[in-house]
Amino acid sequence: MAKPKGAPLSVQIDGKRRYISVPAGRANELHTYLRSKNVRSSPPEPAYSGVDYIELAVDIDVGRVQALLNDWF
């Protein structure tokens, strides 16, 4: 499986909210990958702009999740 093209993915923080913006066609695949690595996250939510959002648990280790995103293929 090839690494997603475009800008690298990153954990975004907005107040207490932690989430990842993912191209809509790849969101379910990323969600499955994160869950397989024991990352607590909600299923992707469509944003109607070609991007879906994966909400992360409030107490998530942002650095660990970012490392997983960097390694995601």
Secondary structure by P-SEA (a helix, b strand, c coil): cccccccbbbbbbcccbbbbbcccccaaaaaaaaaaacccccccccccccbbbbbcccccaaaaaaaaaaacc
